[in-house]
Amino acid sequence: MKLAKFAMLVAAVGVLGACGSRTHRITEVDVHTTPRVFFAFDRYDISEEARANLQGQALFMNNNPGVRITIEGHADERGTREYNLALGARRANAARNVLIAEGVEANRIRTVSYGKDRPWKLGTGEAVWRYNRNATTVVRR
């Protein structure tokens, strides 16, 4: 059952918006996306693409009130461990704030920062780093 819920969350992450307009409500989910939103170097602001992704997650969460999640904040390998932990926390909280603004109850969302300690992709250089600057949504068990 938990695996099925996780699969539903993965499916709910991206959305098909109407022409990308902020005034349209999300009604369908894109099953080809992952539960990650990405960030620019040294930034934690939410891009329009990330916002659409998080709106898909919020749609899933609002339709499945028993689901609880953890949002993991990550950074690339540049910078000190302490700086990247703080940046990862800001990224996770930025994603959390979008979900809350979309109607998800705050007590269903936990955040944690791993900074640069748990990279998604291994290697060095911008081609790898851009993937490691993310906030990842994980269904809690």
C-alpha positions in Angstrom: 0.0 0.0 0.0 2.8 2.4 0.9 4.5 1.7 -2.4 1.3 2.5 -4.2 1.0 5.8 -2.4 4.6 6.6 -3.3 3.9 5.8 -6.9 0.9 8.1 -6.8 3.1 10.9 -5.3 5.6 10.5 -8.1 2.8 10.7 -10.6 1.4 13.8 -8.9 4.6 15.8 -8.9 4.4 17.5 -12.3 1.3 19.0 -13.7 -0.3 19.9 -17.0 -1.2 23.6 -16.6 -3.2 25.6 -19.1 -0.7 27.6 -21.1 1.4 28.1 -17.9 -0.9 30.8 -16.6 -0.9 31.4 -12.9 -4.6 32.0 -12.9 -5.6 28.5 -14.0 -6.1 25.7 -11.4 -4.2 22.5 -11.7 -6.5 19.6 -12.7 -4.3 16.8 -14.0 -0.9 15.4 -13.1 2.0 14.6 -15.4 3.1 11.0 -14.8 6.6 11.5 -16.4 8.1 13.7 -13.7 10.0 13.0 -10.4 9.4 14.3 -6.9 12.3 16.9 -7.2 12.4 20.6 -7.8 15.6 22.2 -8.9 17.4 25.5 -8.0 19.9 27.9 -9.5 23.4 28.1 -8.0 23.3 29.6 -4.5 19.6 30.3 -4.8 16.5 29.0 -3.0 13.7 30.9 -4.8 11.1 28.8 -6.5 11.0 29.0 -10.4 7.8 28.8 -12.3 8.7 25.2 -13.4 9.3 24.2 -9.8 6.0 26.0 -8.7 4.1 23.9 -11.3 5.7 20.8 -10.0 4.9 21.6 -6.4 1.3 22.5 -7.3 1.0 18.9 -8.7 2.4 17.6 -5.3 -0.2 19.8 -3.5 -3.0 18.4 -5.7 -1.9 14.9 -4.7 -1.6 15.8 -1.0 -5.0 17.6 -0.9 -6.6 14.5 -2.5 -4.9 12.1 -0.1 -5.2 13.6 3.4 -3.5 10.6 5.1 -0.2 11.1 3.3 2.7 12.8 5.2 5.9 13.8 3.5 9.5 14.9 4.2 11.1 17.5 1.9 14.8 17.0 1.7 16.9 20.1 0.8 20.2 19.5 -1.1 23.1 21.5 -2.4 26.0 20.8 -4.8 29.4 20.1 -3.5 30.7 23.7 -3.6 30.8 25.7 -0.3 31.3 24.6 3.3 29.3 21.9 4.9 27.6 24.4 7.2 26.7 26.8 4.4 25.3 24.0 2.3 23.2 22.6 5.2 21.7 26.1 5.7 21.1 26.5 1.9 19.5 23.0 1.8 17.2 24.0 4.7 16.1 27.2 2.9 15.4 25.2 -0.3 13.3 22.6 1.6 11.4 25.3 3.4 10.8 27.3 0.2 9.2 24.1 -1.3 7.2 23.6 1.9 5.8 27.1 1.8 4.4 26.6 -1.7 2.7 23.4 -0.6 1.2 25.2 2.4 0.0 28.1 0.2 -1.7 25.5 -2.0 -3.7 24.2 1.0 -1.6 21.4 2.4 -1.6 21.3 6.2 1.8 22.3 7.7 1.7 19.4 10.1 1.9 16.9 7.2 5.2 18.3 5.9 8.5 17.8 7.6 11.8 19.3 6.2 15.4 18.2 6.6 18.6 19.4 5.0 21.4 17.2 3.8 23.4 20.0 2.2 26.0 18.4 0.0 26.1 15.2 2.0 23.7 13.1 -0.2 24.2 14.0 -3.8 21.7 12.7 -6.3 24.3 12.5 -9.1 28.0 11.8 -8.5 30.7 13.8 -10.3 32.0 17.3 -10.6 31.0 20.1 -12.9 27.8 22.1 -13.7 26.4 19.1 -15.7 26.2 17.2 -12.3 25.8 20.1 -9.9 22.6 21.3 -11.4 20.9 18.1 -10.4 22.2 18.1 -6.9 20.7 21.6 -6.2 17.2 20.3 -5.3 14.4 19.7 -2.9 13.2 16.1 -3.0 9.8 15.0 -1.7 9.7 11.7 0.1 6.6 9.9 1.4 7.0 9.1 5.1 6.5 5.6 6.3 
